[in-house]
């Protein structure tokens, strides 16, 4: 039977600090087990009410600028120009790690650096990342950006605060005393826990995957963190031992990054925000706190969980490295950050982000709308501890850009994804070819983990251009699936769809989206930067930072202007093609056989299978004995 994937590579030793080791050997210092550098003694402080307080040794950048400017020697000395404050953002995605710095005046991305991060796939459906590599790449990105700032006559003192945005659902567990990961990070689209999901569904009435939606807003799926954590507890002995010894911490990527930035084992902050917590299946969607009923059901001990906070507040201060002393004032999931970056802050507005997957969020305001058509209820954002939460309906598509990557890497249909648009334009249609890229099942609105990818309608005249165009249309059809569900749940069709993400540089894709969905599609002016921009905005809004005012009507959050793609097809043509797409989806269902757990040996399987028959025999014998006694 297959064993769990290998533990994280312990030879990777990222450093968050470029500062020299303490010179005085008489002074002892806790050493970061991951970064191999000493922690700052005053990395942060926590007040009695649980909020983070600024360390006296780490003044805010704005204070440093004021103190370093000095007094003017005479009235004849010209006043130095005012340097605008900047906001930095760490974007820890599933494919790239990025650090960017934004202007507080124009919200323009001034400096950035990003690095691709490796994804391991030791078995079919398994997708992992090394948590230490995430930290290492963040450090490298920060160093590169600061070098660019220095070359442009800027400095770290111009940065007023830092925000963190991240891939959601991805699950990390680590030792709170050593800081070492207990296993690789399980990515959001990892499906090794499909047997775990089957076991959970068997405990629910009628195996109804929607049974827990009233509590957490989410269906039972391999997608969400609770099922990934449960798999780790059941299959990784190191995780079980750490939980028993009360030294295990769990978190999504934001929690892991924050904990390490603020001190790690030397008092690092174990926190998350409402957007990431809402993707775990453990947070009550109403109270915005961990739910006791859900914790008991999934057997998750409360002590491993981070504290839940809002998306916009000062959590603590960076303890070491080039950004030491800077506050961290935003944590927000990447898709929620993109919703803000797209200025979808009013009820009824929606955005779709096209990346490896597709993520369509529809702002429902302060109302929690529970879908009856396959969407999930999630928290859009909560802009401060005392601010109310804003909610959304979301439709998540597991495979979008990853379908193009599959055509490139597995079928060698194209050499580079940049060729996608030109190759797809070589043909006017797909030649009636339909591609359902359900490599690891289908997410919204189907939630079928037994689906697998198929190509329908192939003929002897089918070319690679037809396949590429069919892959682009698959992204658009899956988006229409979500739009149709949103229309049924909300009763009001969208007037336009705002889009962002790396794939939106492909104008043909967006024209196909408009043609297939029948509504205008608006590409954001800087669509690749929208996610980091949204996090910069929430970081700048935090109380105590106050870089921007929260003007949701006109001011800083006015209407976004971009390129509009209008539909060029009539309803009859759109609906005919959509009907064929639905036929293709039906053909993709039921392909994946249910797998046994990695610990379910043939002997154990036969033993468990014999239990019902054994119980029947013993109960029958008991009834015979009872009947004989009664007869006497």
GILIN-V769668 format. One record per residue. RES is the residue in three letters. SS is DSSP state (A for helix, B for strand, O for the rest). PSI is psi in whole degrees, 0 to 359 (NA if undefined). D_FIRST is the distance of its C-alpha to the first C-alpha in Angstrom with 2 decimals. Layout:
RES;SS;PSI;D_FIRST
RES;SS;PSI;D_FIRST
This chain:
UNK;O;144;0.00
UNK;O;144;3.80
UNK;O;161;6.43
UNK;O;156;9.84
UNK;O;167;12.39
UNK;O;154;14.88
UNK;O;166;17.82
UNK;O;149;21.14
UNK;O;113;23.12
UNK;O;355;25.57
UNK;O;348;28.04
UNK;O;120;29.28
UNK;O;80;32.38
UNK;O;156;34.31
UNK;O;129;37.80
UNK;O;350;39.56
UNK;O;129;42.78
UNK;O;5;45.04
UNK;O;150;47.49
UNK;O;158;48.26
UNK;O;150;47.08
UNK;O;132;49.65
UNK;O;329;52.54
UNK;O;106;53.72
UNK;O;346;51.55
UNK;O;343;53.07
UNK;O;119;51.38
UNK;O;146;47.80
UNK;O;138;45.41
UNK;O;136;41.88
UNK;B;132;39.72
UNK;O;121;37.10
UNK;O;337;33.77
UNK;O;316;32.61
UNK;O;344;35.98
UNK;O;34;37.34
UNK;O;156;40.75
UNK;B;146;42.85
UNK;O;151;42.99
UNK;O;137;46.37
UNK;O;328;48.04
UNK;O;52;49.23
UNK;O;327;46.32
UNK;O;169;46.92
UNK;B;151;48.44
UNK;B;128;47.63
UNK;O;171;50.51
UNK;O;331;50.82
UNK;O;6;50.03
UNK;O;351;46.64
UNK;O;156;47.80
UNK;B;139;47.61
UNK;B;146;50.87
UNK;O;130;51.91
UNK;O;146;52.17
UNK;O;336;55.72
UNK;O;359;54.73
UNK;O;79;53.19
UNK;O;154;55.78
UNK;O;152;54.86
UNK;A;323;55.42
UNK;A;324;58.40
UNK;A;323;59.97
UNK;A;321;59.38
UNK;A;318;61.14
UNK;A;319;64.08
UNK;A;330;64.42
UNK;A;346;64.15
UNK;A;332;66.72
UNK;O;180;69.57
UNK;O;149;73.11
UNK;O;132;75.20
UNK;O;327;77.95
UNK;O;167;80.53
UNK;O;348;80.95
UNK;O;346;81.26
UNK;O;125;77.67
UNK;O;144;75.69
UNK;O;130;72.90
UNK;O;148;69.48
UNK;O;147;67.53
UNK;O;122;65.08
UNK;O;120;61.51
UNK;O;143;59.35
UNK;O;156;56.38
UNK;B;157;52.92
UNK;B;127;49.62
UNK;B;148;46.36
UNK;B;129;42.96
UNK;B;121;39.44
UNK;B;103;37.23
UNK;B;87;33.52
UNK;O;180;31.97
UNK;O;341;28.52
UNK;O;329;29.85
UNK;B;150;32.93
UNK;B;134;34.45
UNK;B;145;38.20
UNK;B;130;41.24
UNK;B;153;44.45
UNK;B;130;47.95
UNK;B;148;50.18
UNK;B;137;53.94
UNK;O;345;55.19
UNK;O;315;58.16
UNK;O;352;56.68
UNK;O;20;52.93
UNK;O;141;52.50
UNK;B;112;49.51
UNK;B;317;51.36
UNK;B;145;48.70
UNK;B;158;44.98
UNK;B;137;42.21
UNK;B;153;38.60
UNK;B;134;35.59
UNK;B;144;32.46
UNK;O;139;29.25
UNK;O;144;26.00
UNK;O;125;23.03
UNK;B;141;19.57
UNK;O;81;16.93
UNK;O;337;13.74
UNK;O;167;11.93
UNK;O;127;13.72
UNK;O;358;15.51
UNK;O;129;14.97
UNK;O;120;18.39
UNK;B;159;19.40
UNK;B;152;22.62
UNK;O;117;23.76
UNK;A;328;26.14
UNK;A;327;28.28
UNK;A;326;28.82
UNK;A;312;30.20
UNK;A;319;32.75
UNK;A;316;33.55
UNK;A;323;34.31
UNK;A;315;36.45
UNK;A;317;38.47
UNK;A;319;38.99
UNK;A;317;40.12
UNK;A;315;42.55
UNK;A;317;43.99
UNK;A;319;44.57
UNK;A;318;46.22
UNK;A;326;48.51
UNK;A;318;49.51
UNK;A;321;50.47
UNK;A;317;52.39
UNK;A;319;54.25
UNK;A;335;55.24
UNK;O;18;56.63
UNK;O;32;58.62
UNK;O;167;56.39
UNK;O;170;54.75
UNK;A;331;52.14
UNK;A;346;55.04
UNK;A;346;55.33
UNK;B;126;51.96
UNK;B;333;52.56
UNK;B;169;49.05
UNK;B;141;45.36
UNK;B;157;42.99
UNK;B;124;39.20
UNK;B;152;37.48
UNK;B;160;33.77
UNK;O;139;30.81
UNK;O;168;30.03
UNK;O;331;26.95
UNK;O;131;25.03
UNK;B;130;23.74
UNK;B;138;24.25
UNK;B;140;24.08
UNK;B;166;26.00
UNK;B;122;27.78
UNK;O;345;31.37
UNK;O;328;32.78
UNK;O;338;31.39
UNK;O;1;30.72
UNK;O;135;27.36
UNK;B;142;24.57
UNK;O;348;21.69
UNK;O;166;19.26
UNK;O;157;19.87
UNK;B;129;21.78
UNK;B;117;19.91
UNK;O;161;22.25
UNK;O;331;23.95
UNK;O;11;22.34
UNK;O;134;18.72
UNK;O;24;16.88
UNK;O;342;13.43
UNK;O;22;15.10
UNK;A;325;15.68
UNK;A;326;13.97
UNK;A;318;16.14
UNK;A;318;19.06
UNK;A;319;18.57
UNK;A;320;18.69
UNK;A;316;21.78
UNK;A;326;23.43
UNK;A;340;23.13
UNK;O;353;25.32
UNK;O;149;28.00
UNK;A;126;30.93
UNK;A;22;30.28
UNK;A;41;27.05
UNK;O;110;29.52
UNK;O;347;27.99
UNK;O;4;31.57
UNK;O;326;32.08
UNK;O;1;31.98
UNK;A;317;34.08
UNK;A;335;37.35
UNK;A;312;36.00
UNK;A;351;34.15
UNK;O;1;35.00
UNK;O;145;31.40
UNK;O;160;29.18
UNK;O;119;25.68
UNK;O;157;23.57
UNK;O;343;20.68
UNK;O;324;23.69
UNK;O;156;25.10
UNK;A;324;24.50
UNK;A;320;24.16
UNK;A;331;20.91
UNK;A;317;19.55
UNK;A;320;20.87
UNK;A;320;19.41
UNK;A;317;15.86
UNK;A;318;16.70
UNK;A;324;18.14
UNK;A;336;15.21
UNK;A;349;12.43
UNK;O;106;14.53
UNK;A;324;16.30
UNK;A;326;19.12
UNK;A;317;20.03
UNK;A;315;20.19
UNK;A;318;22.36
UNK;A;324;24.55
UNK;A;316;25.23
UNK;A;325;26.11
UNK;O;6;28.40
UNK;O;44;29.89
UNK;O;10;29.40
UNK;B;135;26.98
UNK;B;141;28.53
UNK;B;148;27.14
UNK;B;161;28.75
UNK;O;180;28.76
UNK;A;325;29.90
UNK;A;316;33.53
UNK;A;318;33.03
UNK;A;314;31.23
UNK;A;313;34.04
UNK;A;315;36.83
UNK;A;318;35.63
UNK;A;322;35.62
UNK;A;331;38.91
UNK;O;15;40.72
UNK;O;342;39.90
UNK;O;226;36.24
UNK;O;339;36.06
UNK;O;50;39.86
UNK;O;23;40.31
UNK;O;147;38.47
UNK;O;122;38.85
UNK;O;87;35.82
UNK;B;162;36.91
UNK;B;178;35.94
UNK;B;172;38.09
UNK;A;330;38.33
UNK;A;315;36.94
UNK;A;321;33.63
UNK;A;329;33.49
UNK;O;353;34.10
UNK;O;9;30.76
UNK;O;340;28.64
UNK;O;12;29.20
UNK;O;346;30.61
UNK;B;134;34.21
UNK;O;124;36.88
UNK;O;345;38.40
UNK;O;306;41.83
UNK;O;341;42.14
UNK;O;31;40.04
UNK;O;164;38.56
UNK;B;135;35.26
UNK;O;125;35.25
UNK;A;321;34.84
UNK;A;316;33.69
UNK;A;321;30.87
UNK;A;318;29.87
UNK;A;318;29.76
UNK;A;317;27.84
UNK;A;358;25.04
UNK;O;39;25.34
UNK;O;120;26.31
UNK;O;135;28.73
UNK;A;329;31.87
UNK;A;346;32.29
UNK;A;349;29.48
UNK;O;147;31.22
UNK;O;162;33.95
UNK;B;141;37.46
UNK;B;130;38.32
UNK;B;178;41.38
UNK;O;178;43.26
UNK;O;348;42.77
UNK;B;92;46.10
UNK;B;162;47.30
UNK;B;112;47.49
UNK;B;322;44.40
UNK;B;195;45.12
UNK;B;143;45.97
UNK;O;130;44.16
UNK;O;333;44.36
UNK;O;169;44.17
UNK;O;192;44.43
UNK;O;336;46.57
UNK;O;19;46.58
UNK;O;134;47.30
UNK;O;346;49.35
UNK;O;141;48.64
UNK;B;151;47.75
UNK;B;115;44.60
UNK;B;12;45.95
UNK;B;137;43.39
UNK;B;128;39.73
UNK;B;138;38.77
UNK;B;149;35.82
UNK;A;324;36.36
UNK;A;328;37.02
UNK;A;324;39.47
UNK;A;320;41.11
UNK;A;326;41.59
UNK;A;318;43.23
UNK;A;317;45.77
UNK;A;333;46.16
UNK;O;2;46.99
UNK;O;30;49.65
UNK;O;63;48.14
UNK;O;3;49.57
UNK;O;149;51.39
UNK;O;135;50.15
UNK;O;354;49.45
UNK;O;150;48.44
UNK;B;154;45.07
UNK;B;156;43.26
UNK;B;128;40.33
UNK;B;125;38.42
UNK;B;104;36.95
UNK;O;221;34.26
UNK;O;322;30.65
UNK;O;186;30.74
UNK;B;139;33.87
UNK;B;109;35.17
UNK;B;117;38.29
UNK;B;134;39.97
UNK;B;117;43.05
UNK;B;119;45.24
UNK;B;13;46.18
UNK;B;218;48.34
UNK;O;0;48.39
UNK;O;137;47.14
UNK;O;110;43.61
UNK;O;119;43.08
UNK;O;119;40.22
UNK;O;144;39.13
UNK;O;13;38.97
UNK;O;30;37.79
UNK;O;9;34.40
UNK;O;168;35.49
UNK;B;153;34.71
UNK;B;126;37.30
UNK;B;166;37.16
UNK;B;126;39.59
UNK;B;308;41.46
UNK;B;163;42.99
UNK;O;105;45.01
UNK;O;53;47.69
UNK;O;154;48.54
UNK;O;327;48.08
UNK;O;2;50.98
UNK;O;149;50.40
UNK;O;155;48.98
UNK;O;143;45.61
UNK;B;138;45.67
UNK;B;171;42.99
UNK;B;156;41.50
UNK;B;138;39.69
UNK;B;141;36.84
UNK;B;116;35.04
UNK;B;132;32.02
UNK;B;123;30.86
UNK;O;322;27.44
UNK;O;117;28.39
UNK;O;272;31.91
UNK;A;334;32.52
UNK;A;338;28.88
UNK;A;320;29.74
UNK;A;318;32.39
UNK;A;322;30.08
UNK;A;318;27.65
UNK;A;324;30.65
UNK;A;310;31.60
UNK;A;323;28.35
UNK;O;324;26.50
UNK;O;351;29.50
UNK;O;37;32.14
UNK;O;330;34.60
UNK;O;159;36.40
UNK;O;328;36.77
UNK;O;145;37.22
UNK;A;338;36.95
UNK;A;343;40.68
UNK;A;352;41.38
UNK;A;310;39.95
UNK;A;313;43.29
UNK;A;320;45.41
UNK;A;320;43.11
UNK;A;332;42.75
UNK;O;353;46.55
UNK;O;344;47.08
UNK;O;152;46.60
UNK;O;334;48.25
UNK;O;180;45.45
UNK;O;0;41.86
UNK;O;31;43.23
UNK;O;25;41.74
UNK;O;135;38.19
UNK;B;134;35.90
UNK;B;118;32.68
UNK;B;102;30.30
UNK;O;58;27.93
UNK;O;61;25.32
UNK;O;324;22.45
UNK;O;33;20.64
UNK;O;180;22.71
UNK;B;136;26.33
UNK;O;220;27.91
UNK;O;144;31.55
UNK;O;13;33.13
UNK;O;316;30.42
UNK;O;56;27.40
UNK;B;102;25.08
UNK;O;351;21.49
UNK;O;0;20.95
UNK;O;150;23.49
UNK;O;159;22.84
UNK;O;143;25.38
UNK;B;154;27.99
UNK;B;126;31.26
UNK;B;149;34.03
UNK;O;18;37.46
UNK;O;141;36.97
UNK;O;178;39.93
UNK;O;346;41.19
UNK;O;359;43.12
UNK;O;132;40.24
UNK;O;175;40.20
UNK;A;330;38.20
UNK;A;323;40.83
UNK;A;319;40.08
UNK;A;317;36.35
UNK;A;317;37.18
UNK;A;322;39.73
UNK;A;325;37.32
UNK;A;320;34.82
UNK;A;317;37.71
UNK;A;328;38.74
UNK;A;321;35.24
UNK;A;317;35.64
UNK;A;320;39.05
UNK;A;320;38.04
UNK;A;324;35.26
UNK;A;320;37.94
UNK;A;323;40.29
UNK;A;315;37.73
UNK;A;318;37.86
UNK;A;320;41.65
UNK;A;317;42.15
UNK;A;320;40.20
UNK;A;321;42.26
UNK;A;317;45.44
UNK;A;323;44.61
UNK;A;322;43.75
UNK;A;339;46.69
UNK;O;352;49.25
UNK;O;120;50.57
UNK;O;150;49.39
UNK;O;143;49.02
UNK;O;332;52.05
UNK;B;160;50.14
UNK;B;120;46.73
UNK;B;136;46.54
UNK;B;153;43.84
UNK;B;179;42.48
UNK;O;166;39.63
UNK;A;323;39.06
UNK;A;341;38.91
UNK;A;356;42.37
UNK;A;345;44.05
UNK;O;102;43.50
UNK;A;328;46.65
UNK;A;319;45.63
UNK;A;315;42.59
UNK;A;327;44.94
UNK;A;319;47.46
UNK;A;321;44.84
UNK;A;317;43.77
UNK;A;319;47.41
UNK;A;322;47.88
UNK;A;324;44.81
UNK;A;337;45.30
UNK;O;16;49.10
UNK;O;155;49.83
UNK;B;144;50.92
UNK;B;126;48.29
UNK;B;116;49.50
UNK;B;129;47.90
UNK;B;148;48.42
UNK;O;319;50.72
UNK;O;68;48.11
UNK;A;331;44.99
UNK;A;342;42.58
UNK;A;3;44.01
UNK;A;320;44.12
UNK;A;311;41.09
UNK;A;326;42.42
UNK;A;315;45.92
UNK;A;319;44.94
UNK;A;322;43.48
UNK;A;322;46.64
UNK;A;315;48.72
UNK;A;326;46.98
UNK;A;319;47.20
UNK;A;337;50.88
UNK;A;343;51.65
UNK;O;142;50.54
UNK;O;130;53.33
UNK;O;342;54.69
UNK;O;299;53.73
UNK;O;48;55.61
UNK;O;322;55.55
UNK;O;157;55.90
UNK;O;148;57.33
UNK;O;81;55.27
UNK;O;95;57.38
UNK;O;351;55.30
UNK;O;305;58.18
UNK;O;279;59.85
UNK;O;238;59.91
UNK;O;348;56.78
UNK;O;44;54.62
UNK;O;182;56.82
UNK;O;132;55.82
UNK;O;139;53.50
UNK;O;131;54.91
UNK;B;195;52.83
UNK;B;129;52.62
UNK;B;133;52.70
UNK;B;117;51.26
UNK;O;149;52.94
UNK;O;141;51.77
UNK;O;14;53.32
UNK;O;157;52.12
UNK;O;161;53.63
UNK;A;324;51.84
UNK;A;315;51.73
UNK;A;316;49.89
UNK;A;312;47.45
UNK;A;327;46.63
UNK;A;315;46.27
UNK;A;323;43.67
UNK;A;325;41.86
UNK;A;318;41.76
UNK;A;324;40.01
UNK;A;316;37.49
UNK;A;325;36.71
UNK;A;318;36.27
UNK;A;320;33.72
UNK;A;316;31.80
UNK;A;324;31.73
UNK;A;340;30.24
UNK;A;347;27.33
UNK;O;147;26.26
UNK;O;12;23.60
UNK;O;326;21.64
UNK;O;125;18.24
UNK;O;148;16.33
UNK;O;128;15.07
UNK;O;147;11.33
UNK;O;161;9.77
UNK;O;155;8.95
UNK;O;340;5.75
UNK;O;0;7.36
UNK;O;89;8.34
UNK;O;166;7.48
UNK;A;321;9.84
UNK;A;315;12.39
UNK;A;321;12.61
UNK;A;316;12.91
UNK;A;322;15.67
UNK;A;313;17.28
UNK;A;322;17.63
UNK;A;334;18.82
UNK;A;348;21.43
UNK;A;312;22.97
UNK;A;317;25.37
UNK;A;321;26.73
UNK;A;315;27.20
UNK;A;322;29.05
UNK;A;316;31.19
UNK;A;314;32.22
UNK;A;320;33.14
UNK;A;323;35.03
UNK;A;317;36.88
UNK;A;320;37.87
UNK;A;320;39.04
UNK;A;322;41.16
UNK;A;317;42.76
UNK;A;315;43.68
UNK;A;318;45.10
UNK;A;321;47.08
UNK;A;319;48.52
UNK;A;318;49.61
UNK;A;323;51.25
UNK;A;324;53.06
UNK;O;NA;54.55
